[in-house]
Amino acid sequence: MNPQAKLIFALSLTLGTTLTISSNHWVMAWAGLEINTLAILPLISKSHHPRAIEAATKYFLVQAAASALVLFSSMTNAWHTGQWDITQLSHPTSCLVLTVALAMKLGLVPFHFWFPEVLQGSSLIVGLLLSTVMKFPPITLLYLTSPSLKSTVLVSMAILSTALGGWMGLNQTQTRKILAFSSISHLGWMAIIVTYSPKLALLNFYLYTLMTAAVFLSLNSIKALKLSTLMTTWTKTPSLNAILMLTLLSLAGLPPLTGFLPKWLIIQELTKQEMALAATAIALLSLLGLFFYLRLAYCATITLPPHTVNHMKQWYTSKSTNTLVAILTTMSLMLLPISPIILTIV
């Protein structure tokens, strides 16, 4: 793709995201979401592969439907209350429609079907954008409207997302699909807490973005699109493979890594809200996710490739690993000890 075109799309993504997260009027937020959708579509379909075109079409249809629901919800609310302010969402129908719209935007169960397919049809870098940057505006809208939303609906969606994200990721062999189901599972953790402690949901999103970016960039630097490729990469970049294993375990939420912090705080907050049953359910369901992270980590570092099958051997290269990957992986592993400082900032 032309570098000037890439720059225009990157600037449009930045503009769309900034517009949505900084607006307090529904129409401005909707316009930002539309700019974002239109900017990412050429990036998804740039390879001209039929799967990429299919992914772009699916993404466009789902996001257009979700944006229409956002507009419908805000207009219904304005019709009944005369308010276009995002934080003044009070009409019950508007609240329900907006919950559905944001669940579609984010890929929460039962509106998750598009996400793994779209991610599978995109490159790893575009997959990273879809999993992190494109989720930021809807999460912000969820944060702003959280006092008005029905907690029962969100908790149900959250537990289903964590269950389905873990269950569907178990038998996947493509790294992008595994990370898509991982994303659905993590969104469940954000959705369950957003009505009780919105700041905690945002903290979870920031740390999830950090760890997912580290995993996507690591996989991109070793060009691993499926598990069988991941098994042979230890010859190419052994140190990066070892760190990738730890980052995956952090994403799974194992102590003493960074990923344990949001899970620990969310379970603590749910217990304070007398939701011990929901906390137990979501904690147990996250074990499903832990299994496929362990499987990925096992393939990355412990498994030797089978010697009977002909495959391209990847030899060690002296090419230096990206500095950004090093910074992100370090932060993905070592933020738990400074959690009191993080909590005072948030």
C-alpha positions in Angstrom: 0.0 0.0 0.0 1.1 3.5 -0.8 2.8 5.2 2.3 0.7 8.4 1.8 -2.5 6.3 1.9 -1.3 4.5 5.0 -0.6 7.9 6.7 -4.1 9.2 5.7 -5.8 6.0 7.2 -3.6 6.2 10.4 -4.5 9.9 10.8 -8.2 9.1 10.2 -8.1 6.4 12.9 -6.5 8.8 15.3 -9.1 11.5 14.4 -12.1 9.1 14.8 -10.9 7.7 18.1 -10.1 11.2 19.5 -13.5 12.6 18.3 -15.4 9.8 20.0 -13.6 9.7 23.3 -13.6 13.5 23.7 -17.2 14.3 22.7 -20.1 14.7 25.0 -22.7 14.9 22.1 -24.1 11.7 20.6 -23.8 12.8 17.0 -20.1 13.7 17.4 -19.4 10.3 19.0 -21.3 8.5 16.2 -19.3 10.5 13.6 -16.1 9.4 15.3 -17.2 5.7 15.2 -18.0 6.1 11.4 -14.6 7.7 10.6 -12.9 4.8 12.4 -14.8 2.2 10.5 -14.2 3.7 7.1 -10.4 4.2 7.9 -9.8 0.6 9.0 -11.7 -1.0 6.0 -8.9 -0.4 3.4 -6.3 -1.7 5.8 -8.2 -5.0 6.3 -8.7 -5.5 2.6 -5.3 -4.3 1.4 -4.0 -7.8 0.5 -6.9 -8.3 -2.0 -7.1 -12.0 -0.8 -10.7 -13.3 -1.0 -10.6 -13.9 2.8 -9.5 -10.3 3.4 -12.3 -8.9 1.2 -14.8 -11.2 3.1 -13.4 -9.9 6.4 -13.7 -6.3 5.4 -17.3 -6.9 4.2 -18.3 -8.6 7.4 -16.7 -5.9 9.5 -18.4 -3.1 7.5 -21.9 -4.7 7.8 -21.6 -5.3 11.5 -20.2 -1.9 12.4 -22.7 -0.1 10.2 -25.6 -1.9 11.9 -24.0 -1.1 15.4 -23.6 2.6 14.5 -27.2 2.7 13.3 -28.3 1.3 16.6 -26.1 3.9 18.5 -27.8 6.7 16.5 -31.3 5.1 17.0 -30.7 4.8 20.8 -29.5 8.4 21.1 -32.4 9.8 19.0 -34.9 7.8 21.1 -33.4 9.2 24.2 -33.4 12.8 22.8 -37.0 12.4 21.7 -38.1 11.5 25.2 -35.8 13.6 27.4 -34.6 16.4 25.1 -31.0 15.5 26.0 -28.2 14.8 23.5 -25.6 14.6 26.2 -23.9 11.1 26.4 -24.0 11.0 30.2 -27.7 11.9 30.3 -29.0 8.5 28.9 -32.1 7.8 31.0 -34.7 6.2 28.7 -34.9 2.4 29.4 -35.3 1.4 25.7 -32.4 3.6 24.7 -30.2 2.0 27.4 -31.1 -1.5 26.2 -30.5 -0.6 22.5 -27.2 1.1 23.3 -26.0 -2.0 25.3 -26.8 -4.1 22.2 -25.0 -1.6 19.9 -21.8 -1.5 22.0 -21.8 -5.3 22.4 -21.9 -5.5 18.6 -19.1 -3.0 18.3 -16.9 -4.8 20.9 -17.7 -8.4 20.0 -19.4 -9.4 23.2 -21.4 -12.7 23.2 -24.0 -13.1 21.6 -22.8 -10.6 19.0 -19.3 -12.0 18.7 -19.6 -14.1 15.6 -17.9 -11.6 13.3 -14.8 -11.0 15.3 -12.8 -14.2 14.9 -13.5 -14.3 11.2 -12.5 -10.7 10.6 -9.3 -11.2 12.6 -8.5 -14.3 10.7 -8.8 -12.4 7.4 -6.5 -9.6 8.5 -2.8 -9.3 8.9 -1.3 -9.4 12.4 -0.8 -5.6 12.6 -4.4 -4.9 11.4 -5.5 -7.6 13.9 -3.7 -5.7 16.6 -5.6 -2.5 15.6 -8.9 -4.3 15.6 -8.3 -5.9 19.0 -7.1 -2.7 20.7 -7.5 0.7 19.0 -10.9 -0.1 17.5 -12.2 -1.2 20.9 -11.2 2.0 22.7 -14.2 4.3 21.5 -16.9 1.7 22.3 -15.3 1.0 25.7 -15.2 4.8 26.4 -18.9 5.1 25.5 -19.6 2.1 27.8 -17.6 3.9 30.6 -19.6 7.2 30.1 -23.0 5.6 30.0 -22.3 2.9 32.7 -24.5 4.4 35.4 -27.5 4.2 33.1 -27.0 0.6 31.8 -28.7 -2.5 33.2 -26.1 -4.4 35.2 -28.0 -7.7 34.9 -27.7 -7.7 31.1 -24.0 -6.8 31.2 -23.2 -9.4 33.8 -25.0 -12.1 31.8 -23.2 -11.0 28.6 -19.9 -11.0 30.5 -20.1 -14.5 31.9 -21.2 -15.8 28.5 -18.3 -14.0 26.8 -15.8 -15.4 29.2 -17.3 -19.0 28.9 -17.5 -18.9 25.1 -14.2 -17.1 24.6 -12.4 -19.8 26.6 -14.4 -22.7 25.1 -14.1 -21.8 21.5 -10.4 -21.0 21.7 -9.6 -24.6 22.9 -9.3 -26.4 19.6 -8.1 -23.5 17.4 -4.8 -23.9 15.5 -4.6 -20.3 14.1 -2.9 -17.8 16.3 -5.2 -14.9 15.2 -8.3 -16.9 16.0 -6.9 -17.8 19.4 -6.2 -14.1 20.1 -9.7 -13.2 18.9 -11.3 -15.6 21.4 -8.9 -14.3 24.0 -10.1 -10.8 23.3 -13.8 -11.9 23.7 -12.9 -13.5 27.0 -11.1 -10.4 28.3 -14.1 -8.2 27.2 -16.2 -10.3 29.5 -14.0 -9.2 32.5 -14.5 -5.6 31.5 -18.2 -5.8 31.0 -18.9 -7.5 34.3 -17.3 -4.7 36.3 -18.2 -1.6 34.2 -21.4 -0.8 36.1 -19.8 -1.2 39.5 -16.4 0.3 39.0 -16.0 1.9 35.6 -12.4 3.0 36.3 -11.4 -0.6 37.0 -12.9 -1.6 33.6 -10.7 1.1 31.9 -7.6 -0.1 33.8 -8.4 -3.7 32.7 -8.6 -2.4 29.1 -5.3 -0.5 29.3 -3.5 -3.6 30.6 -5.2 -5.9 28.1 -4.1 -3.5 25.3 -0.5 -3.6 26.6 -0.3 -7.4 26.8 -2.1 -8.0 23.5 0.1 -5.5 21.7 3.2 -7.3 23.0 1.8 -10.7 21.8 0.7 -9.5 18.4 4.0 -7.7 17.7 6.0 -10.7 18.9 4.1 -13.0 16.6 4.5 -10.5 13.8 8.3 -10.4 14.2 8.5 -14.2 14.1 5.8 -14.4 11.3 3.8 -17.1 13.2 0.3 -17.4 11.9 -0.4 -20.9 13.1 0.7 -23.2 15.9 2.8 -25.4 13.6 4.9 -22.4 12.6 5.2 -21.4 16.2 6.8 -24.8 16.9 9.8 -24.1 14.6 10.5 -20.5 15.6 12.7 -21.3 18.6 15.6 -21.7 16.1 15.1 -18.2 14.8 14.6 -16.1 18.0 15.0 -18.2 21.1 15.0 -15.2 23.6 11.8 -13.7 22.0 10.1 -17.1 22.2 10.9 -17.4 25.9 9.5 -13.9 26.6 6.5 -14.6 24.4 5.7 -17.6 26.7 5.8 -15.3 29.7 3.6 -12.7 28.0 1.0 -15.3 27.2 1.0 -16.4 30.8 0.5 -12.8 31.8 -2.4 -12.5 29.4 -3.9 -15.6 31.1 -3.7 -13.8 34.4 -1.1 -15.8 36.4 0.6 -14.2 39.3 3.2 -12.6 39.7 2.7 -11.2 36.2 0.9 -7.9 35.2 -2.2 -9.8 33.9 -3.0 -10.9 37.4 -3.6 -7.3 38.6 -7.0 -6.6 36.9 -8.4 -10.0 37.6 -7.5 -9.8 41.2 -9.0 -6.3 41.6 -12.2 -7.2 39.7 -12.8 -10.3 41.8 -12.2 -8.2 45.0 -14.7 -5.5 43.8 -17.3 -8.1 42.8 -17.0 -9.7 46.3 -17.5 -6.2 47.9 -20.7 -5.8 45.8 -22.0 -9.1 47.2 -21.6 -10.9 43.8 -19.4 -13.7 45.1 -21.2 -16.2 42.8 -20.5 -14.2 39.6 -16.9 -13.7 40.8 -16.5 -17.5 41.3 -18.1 -18.3 37.9 -15.9 -15.8 35.9 -12.8 -16.9 37.8 -13.5 -20.6 37.0 -14.3 -19.9 33.4 -11.0 -18.0 32.9 -9.3 -21.4 33.5 -10.5 -22.4 30.0 -8.6 -19.4 28.6 -5.6 -20.4 30.7 -5.5 -23.8 28.9 -5.1 -22.4 25.4 -2.6 -19.8 26.6 -0.6 -22.7 28.1 -1.0 -24.6 24.8 0.4 -21.6 22.9 3.3 -21.2 25.4 4.0 -25.0 25.1 4.1 -24.8 21.3 6.3 -21.7 21.4 9.0 -23.0 23.8 8.8 -26.6 24.8 7.7 -28.5 21.6 10.3 -29.7 19.1 9.0 -29.9 15.5 8.4 -33.4 14.2 11.4 -34.6 12.2 9.4 -36.9 9.9 7.4 -34.1 8.2 9.1 -31.9 5.6 9.0 -28.3 6.7 11.0 -25.1 6.1 13.6 -24.8 8.9 14.0 -21.2 10.2 17.5 -20.5 11.3 18.7 -18.0 13.9 18.9 -14.5 12.5 20.9 -11.7 13.9 18.2 -9.1 13.1 17.6 -7.1 16.3 14.1 -7.3 17.9 12.0 -4.2 17.8 12.5 -1.9 20.8 8.8 -1.4 21.2 8.3 -5.2 21.6 11.0 -5.2 24.4 9.3 -2.3 26.2 5.8 -3.8 25.9 6.9 -7.3 27.0 8.7 -5.8 30.0 5.6 -3.9 31.1 3.4 -7.0 30.4 5.5 -9.0 32.9 6.6 -6.5 35.7 3.8 -4.1 36.6 2.3 -6.1 39.5 4.8 -4.9 42.2 4.0 -1.2 41.4 0.2 -1.8 41.5 -0.3 0.7 44.4 1.2 3.5 42.2 -1.0 2.4 39.2 -4.1 2.4 41.4 -3.4 6.0 42.7 -3.0 7.2 39.1 -6.3 5.5 38.0 
